[in-house]
Amino acid sequence: MIGPIEAFMTEDHARLDALLRASSGGDDEPYRAFRGGLLRHIAMEEKVLLPFARRERGGAPLEIAAQLRADHSRIARLLVQTPTRGSIDELCAVLARHNAIEEGSDGLYAVCDALAAEGANALVDRLRAQPAVPVAPYYDGPLVRLVK
């Protein structure tokens, strides 16, 4: 039996996967909905679930947190550029591996359900309340990482 957090987040995975499959490889409506939805989904994990898990574990991050954040960074870089068939194929590959880390009995969502216990529905309410992420225009120039 899966908990409310995993049910909510995996349902969102399925919705996003359907939008990505419907994308033609250009800047079409399904891709725009996918792009905004995926950025919001990442925000739910980065701003709600990962900090929640860390707090509940006495300040210790989940073992999978670093991998999830690295994947989120890679996904965000792919979403910056104008979509092509190649970038959509790469997103599919990254998301297949990434979603497997989040779903299932040992995944992020099940761990958060267990940590939240009776408070899992309240955490789902926080996830639902996560606002949309502002989406910038596509950028196809060089990506530069600024280091301070």
C-alpha positions in Angstrom: 0.0 0.0 0.0 1.4 3.4 -0.9 1.0 6.5 1.2 -0.6 9.8 0.3 2.7 11.5 -0.6 3.8 8.8 -3.0 0.3 8.6 -4.5 0.2 12.4 -5.1 3.8 12.6 -6.5 3.6 9.5 -8.7 0.3 10.7 -10.2 2.1 13.9 -11.1 4.9 11.8 -12.7 2.3 10.1 -14.8 0.8 13.4 -15.9 4.2 14.9 -16.8 5.2 11.7 -18.6 2.1 11.9 -20.8 2.7 15.6 -21.6 6.3 14.8 -22.6 5.2 11.9 -24.8 2.7 14.2 -26.5 5.4 16.7 -27.3 6.5 16.9 -30.9 10.0 18.2 -30.2 9.2 21.8 -30.8 7.8 24.5 -28.6 4.3 23.2 -28.6 1.6 23.4 -25.9 2.2 19.9 -24.4 5.9 20.7 -24.0 5.2 24.2 -22.4 2.8 22.5 -20.0 5.4 19.8 -19.3 8.2 22.3 -18.8 6.2 24.4 -16.3 4.8 21.3 -14.5 8.2 19.7 -14.2 9.8 22.8 -12.7 6.9 23.0 -10.2 7.4 19.3 -9.4 11.1 19.8 -8.8 10.3 22.8 -6.5 7.9 20.5 -4.5 10.8 18.1 -3.9 13.5 20.8 -3.3 11.4 23.1 -1.2 9.1 20.7 0.7 10.1 17.1 0.7 13.9 17.2 1.0 13.9 19.8 3.7 11.1 18.0 5.5 13.1 14.7 5.4 16.2 16.4 6.6 14.4 18.0 9.6 12.7 14.8 10.6 16.1 13.0 10.5 17.7 15.5 12.9 19.5 17.5 10.2 20.9 14.5 8.3 20.0 14.6 4.6 18.7 11.5 2.9 21.4 9.4 1.3 19.7 10.0 -2.1 19.4 13.8 -1.7 22.7 14.6 -3.5 21.8 12.4 -6.5 18.3 13.9 -6.7 19.7 17.4 -6.6 22.3 16.6 -9.3 19.5 15.2 -11.5 17.3 18.2 -10.9 20.2 20.5 -12.0 20.7 18.4 -15.2 16.9 18.4 -15.9 16.7 22.2 -15.4 19.6 22.7 -17.9 17.8 20.6 -20.4 14.6 22.7 -19.9 16.4 26.0 -20.6 17.0 25.3 -24.2 14.5 25.2 -27.1 13.2 21.6 -27.2 14.4 19.3 -29.9 13.8 15.6 -30.4 17.3 15.0 -29.0 16.7 17.0 -25.8 13.3 15.3 -25.3 14.9 11.9 -25.7 17.6 12.9 -23.1 14.9 14.1 -20.7 13.1 10.8 -21.1 16.3 8.9 -20.2 17.1 11.1 -17.2 13.6 11.0 -15.9 13.3 7.2 -16.2 16.3 6.8 -14.0 15.4 9.7 -11.7 11.8 8.7 -11.1 13.0 5.2 -10.1 14.9 6.8 -7.2 11.8 8.6 -6.0 9.2 5.9 -6.4 8.8 2.5 -4.8 9.2 1.1 -1.3 12.7 2.6 -0.8 12.2 5.8 -2.8 12.0 9.4 -1.6 8.2 9.4 -1.5 7.8 6.3 0.6 10.5 7.5 3.0 8.7 10.8 3.4 5.4 9.0 3.9 7.0 7.0 6.7 8.6 10.0 8.3 5.4 12.0 8.1 3.2 9.1 9.4 -0.2 10.7 10.4 1.0 14.0 9.1 1.4 12.8 5.5 -1.9 14.4 4.3 -0.9 17.7 5.7 2.4 17.4 3.7 0.4 16.7 0.6 -1.5 19.9 1.2 1.8 21.7 1.3 2.8 20.1 -2.0 -0.5 21.1 -3.6 0.0 24.6 -2.4 3.4 24.9 -4.1 3.1 27.8 -6.6 3.9 27.6 -10.3 7.6 28.4 -11.1 8.1 31.4 -13.3 9.3 30.1 -16.7 11.9 32.1 -18.6 12.1 32.2 -22.4 14.3 29.5 -24.0 18.0 30.2 -24.1 20.2 28.4 -26.6 23.5 30.2 -25.9 26.3 28.8 -23.9 25.5 27.9 -20.3 28.0 29.4 -17.9 28.2 28.5 -14.3 29.1 31.5 -12.2 31.3 30.8 -9.2 31.6 33.4 -6.4 
